[in-house]
Amino acid sequence: MTNPHALTRRSALATAVGLGVSVSFLGRAAYAAADGELARRKLIVIVCRGGLDGLSVSPPVGDPDYAALRGQIAIAPFGAPGGALKLDDTFGLHPALKSVHRLALAGQARIAPAVATPDRARSHFEAQDVLESGGTVAYGAGSGWLNRTLQALAPARRIEALSVGTQAPLILRGKIQAASWSPGGLEGRDERLPRILADLYARDPLLGPALASGLETQNMAHAAAALAKAQAVEMAPPAGDMAQADPMAARTAPNPPGAAEAARSMGATVAKFMTGPNGPQVVAISVDNFDTHANQGAGAGLLATRLSYLDSLLDGLSTGLGPEWRNTVIVASTEFGRTARVNGTGGTDHGTASTALVLGGGLKRGGIIGDWPTLQPARLYEDRDTAPTLDMRALFKGVLAEHMGVERRALDGAIFPDSAMAAAASNIVA
């Protein structure tokens, strides 16, 4: 039987020497996973922090009220220079989402264009808490719904999990230990020490394999180390009182040179983690800087650069997974959308419903997920926002049920407490 103290020592040692990733899922004897197709299923959840503008992610250029509401930030119609990439007669994708569009044309990407959490406060902190905890109110749970999913599946099969970002997000916090990787965390550290320790513990049955796997992980991580600069860029706040009133206000500088390639490299590296021996099947990734209060832009501009970054990340994941792409689903979601109307500084303010992207090699072909409320003035939520027609929990439930085989009782209770009224979305995964 494995000594739990040895495992703790191993993880602590890997962290101390700066391998850049917790190696709790590396160098371990394979767990006796459940037989069958479910054992190969992979799930990636991307949290787009800051309030991603759904009306730009999937612009409804065919909605007769769209152009007038959006004004200077409206995405041009299909076929126009810088225009939307067509999905159907109503919806397109932002022109920066070229890789997502390619997947959509292949039936491997869909949109949920009017989705929202139960929170209506328009506070970043409260909305992100509800998004990641899976609760009905802010600060109602101390663990994340993705971690509780791992707990629900634990009796049948053990699933390794990984968080990618500067800190472990709430969505993966809980009783099940998840590994973590902070891209760029290797900079400024002595690279000789891990190899010295690997030689020292080469004959140790636990630490030897763990450190060897950790060194391999380190080499993979170096390929994506430039991501740190892209993720940590501090953009100058817009002029005026708005920046002081909202500490998360949009920055004005674009992504630094090479940011898209750094994002693609990170995606490829995460894919390599997931397809390696005993690699994680569940991954949570945080992507920041979607708070576009000013200078948002249309087909080009501030938001376009961030969407290009997201598109490159998704491209790196989808191509890097190779044959395992058919067993993978990615959900990219945000805490809330933004106002339907452009504000006086060429941006948008905190709103309600937004767009979630659902991607994967095994999706069911179909149109939008959920219903479209239209942008008629009478249909706007509180006369300002895209009205929500789909509960975010329902979207996550549908993916967990159809893709990961989670039972309804667990979804309605333990994973998303008191959520029976939010019926799982259906016909997402083939």
N, C-alpha and C positions, 0 to 999 in steps of 0.2 A: 504493500500500500504506500502511496506517495506521502512523504512527510510534509504536512502543510507549512511547517516552519521553514523548510528548505525552499519551498516555492516562494514564500515571502522574501526570503534572503536573496533569492535569484532575481526577483523583480526589483528589489531595492538596489542590488548591485548594478543591474543594467542601467537603472536611472542614474546612479551615482557616476558611472563612467561616461555618461553622455552619449548613449547610442541613439538618442533622439526619438526613441519609441519604446513604450513598454513592451517587453517581449513575452508577456504572459501567455500569448498564443503561439509562441515559437519554441521549437525544440521540445515539444511535449508529445507524448504518445497519443496517437489519434484516439478520440473519444468514440465509443461505439454509438454512432449516430443511427437515427431511424433509417430503416431500409426504404428504398423507393426514391421517387423523384423529389419529394419534399426536402430530402437531405441535401440536395444540391442548390436549393433556392437561395438567392442573395437579395438583400434589400439595402438600398442607399437612400438616406434622407438628407437633403440639403436644406439648411435653414438660411434663407436670404434675409439678413438682418437690416432693419431700417425702414421697412414698409415699401415693398416693391410695387411699382405702379402697374397694375394689371392691364390697364387700358393702353399701355405702350408695349407690354410683353406680348399680348395677343390683341392688337388693335381691331375693334369691330368696324372696319372701314365701310362695311356694307350697311351699318346702322345709320339711318338718315339723320340722326341727331349727333353723331360722333364728331364730325368736323367742326361744327359750330361750338360745341362744348369745349373742345380741346384747343381751339385757336392756334396759336403759334407753335404748340407742341404736338399738334395732330400729325400722325404718321401719314405720309402720302398714300394715295390709293394704289391698288395693284397695278403693276406695269409702269408706274411713274418713277422717275429717278429718286432713289432713296425710299421707294415705296414698300409697303407691307408685302411679305412673302405669303402668297395665297394658300389658305387651308381649305376654305369653302367660300360660298358667295358672301358670307358675312364676316368671317374672321380670317386674319392673317397672323403672321409672326413679325416681330420687330426685325428690320433688315440686318441687325447684328447677330441674329440667331440662325445663322446659315446651317450649322451642323444639326441643330434641332429640327430645322425645316427638312433637311435631307432625311432624317429619321422619320419625320411625320409622313413624308411622301411614301416611305417604305412601310407604313403602318406601325411604326415603332415609337411614336410620340403622339400624345394627345394633350388637350388642355381642359382645365376646369375653370371657366372664365368668370365665375361669380361665387367664389368660395370664401368663407370666413370662419374664424373661431367663434365661440359663444360670447367673447368679450366685445364690448361696444365702447370702451372708455377712450380709445385712441391714444393710449399711453404705450410707448415702446416697451417699457419694463413690464407692465401688466400683461400686455398682449403677448409678448414673448414667453412669459411664464405660462399663460394658458395654452399657447401653441405647443410648448414642450412638455408641460405636465399632463396635458390631456384632460384637465379638469374643466369645470363649468365656471369657476371664478378664479381670480388671481390669487396666488399664494395659498391655494387650497390643498396642495400636495407637495411633499418634499422630494418626490422621485419623478422620473420621467416615464412617459408612456412606452417608450421604446425599451427601457430597462424592464418594465413590468411585462412587456411582451416576451422578453427572454425568460422571465420567471414563469410565465404561463406555459411556455414550450419546454421548460427544463425537464419535467417528468418524462417526456418522450424522447427528447434529443437535446444535446448541449450545443449551443450556438455561440461562437466566439464573436465579440463585437469590438469595434475600434472607433474612437472619436478623433476627428482631424480638426485642429484649430489651436489657438493659443491657450485655451483652457477647456476642460471637459464640460460640455454643455449639459444643462438640466435634463434634456431629453434622454440621456444615457446614464444618468445618475440613479443609483438604487442598490439593491442587494446583490445583483450580479456584477462582478468585476469586469470592467471593460478596459482594454488597452487604449493608449492614447498616443498621438503623434502630433507634434507641433512642427510643421515644416520650417526649416531654417534654424532649428534649435541646436544645430551642430556647430554653428559658427563660433570661432574663438576658443575652441576646446582642443586640448592636446589629443591628437588622433592616435598617438602611440600607446596610451594607457589601455584602451580596450584590447589591443593585440597582446600586450604584456599579460593582462589578466587571462586572456584566452589560452595562452601558453601555460600559465600557471595552473589553470583548472582543466586542462585538456583531458585528464583522466577522471575527472569528477563526473559521475553518471548523470547528474542533474545540471550543474553549472556549465560543464563542457559543451554539450549540445546547445544550451541556451545562449551562451556567448557566441558560439559559431554562427548560430542563426541571427543573433543580433548584429554581428558584423556584416552579414549579407544584407540585412535590413538597412544598415548604415550606408552601404554602397548604393542601395536603391534610393535612399533618402537624399543623398548628395545630388542625384539627378534633378530633384525638385527643390533644392535649397534656395534657389532664387525666388521661390514663392514668398518667402518671408518679406522680402522687400516690397513685393506687390501687395501683400496683405496688410503690411504695417504702414503704408504710405499715409502720411497725415496731410490732407489737403486743406488749403487755406479756407476759412469760413467766409461766407458771403458778407458783404458790407451791410451795415445797418443793425437795427436792434434785433432782428430775427435770429441772428446767430447767437446773441446773448440769451434770448428767451428760450432757445432750444439747443441744448448742448450737443444734440445728435444731428444738427442741421447739415444739409448737404455741403460737401466740399466742392471747390471749383476746379481743381487741377485734374487732368485726365490720368488714366493709368500710366505708370512709368513705362519707358521702352522695354519691350520684352515681357510685359505682364501676361499677355495672352499665351505666349510660349511657356511661361512659368506655370500658368494654370493648367495648360495641356499636360505638362510634365508631371504636375501633381496628380492629375487624374490618372495618368498612366502608372504612376508609382502606387497609388491606392489600388488600382486594378491588379498590379503585380502582387501586392500584399494579399488580395482576396483570392487569387488563383494559386498562391503558393501552398506548400504543405501545411495543413492545419490552420490556414489563414482565416481571417474573419469573414463571416457571412453577412453580418450587419454592420453598416458604417454610417456614422453621422458626421456631416461636414458643415462647418459654419463659413458663410461668405458675407462680408460686411459692406457697408457704404452704399445702401440703396435709399437713403433719406434725401430726396431731391426737392427741397423747399425752394430752391432758386436755380436758374440756368439749367433746367432739366434737359432741354434740347428735344429734337424730334428724331429724324433718322440718324442724325449725328449729334454729338454733344456729350454732356456728362453721363446721362443714363446709358447712352449707347456704348460708352467705354466699359461700363460695369457689366452690361449684358454681353459684350464681346468676351469679357473675362469669364462669365458664367458659361457661355457657349463653348469656349475652349476647354474649360474644365469638363463639361459633359462629353465633348468629343474625345478627350483623353481617356475618360472612363469607358465609354462605349467601345472604342477601338481597342483599348488595352485589355479589356476583358476577353476578347477573342471569342472562342466558341461558348464561353460561359455567359456571354451577353444574352443568350436565349433563356438563361435561368435567372436573369437579374431584372429587378424593377427599381427605378429611381423616381423619387418624388421630390420636387423642388417647391418649397412653400415659403410663405412669409407671414409676419405677424398681423399685418393688415394692408389694405390697399391705400389708394390716395384719392383725393377729390377728383370728381369728374371734370370740373372747370379748372382752367389754368389760373394761377394767382397773379398778383401784380408784379412779381419778380421773375416771371417766366418759369415758375415751378408749380408744384402741387403740394397740398397740405395733407395731414393725416386723414385717412378715410376709413372705409369699412371693407367691402369685398375686394378681392384681388384675383389674380390668376395663379393657379398651381400647374406646374408641368409634370406630366407622368410619362416616363420613358421606359422602354425595355424591349428585349428581343421577343418576348412572348405575349405582348399585349393583344387584346382583341381589337380588330379594326372597327372603327366607329367614329362618330362625330364627337361633339363636346361632351364632357362629363358634367352632368347637372343640367340646369335650365338657364337660358339667357333672359334676364328681366327686361331687356332693352334699355335705352338711355332716354326714353320719353321723360319729360320733366315730372310728370305725375308718378313715375316709377322709381325715381331716384330716392335713395334712403336719406331721410331728413333733408331733402332738397339739395343734396350736395354730393352723395357718394353712389357708386355702383351698389345696387341692392343685393344682399346675399341670398342666393337660392340653394346653396349647398353648404351643409355644416362640414367644417374641416375634419371633424372626427369621423363623419360618415365616409369621407374620402379615404382616410387612413384605415378605417375598418374594412372597407372594400378590398384594399390592397392586402391587408393582413389576412383576411379570410380566404380570398381567392389565390393569393400567391404563397403565403406562408402556412396556410392550413390552420389558422387560429379559430377556435370555436366561438360561437356567438355569445355564450354565457360569459366567457372571459372578456370578450370585447365590450360587452354592455356593462360589466361590473368592475372587475379588477383593473383592466387596462384603461378604460375610459369610464370612470365612476359615474353612476346615475345618468347614463347616456342612452337608455333604451329607445328614447324618442328620436334619436339620430340614427335612423336605419342605415345599415351599410350600403354604400353605393355598389352597383352590380355591373357585370359585363365589362370589367376592366382588363382582366387577365384571362388568356385563353386556357 
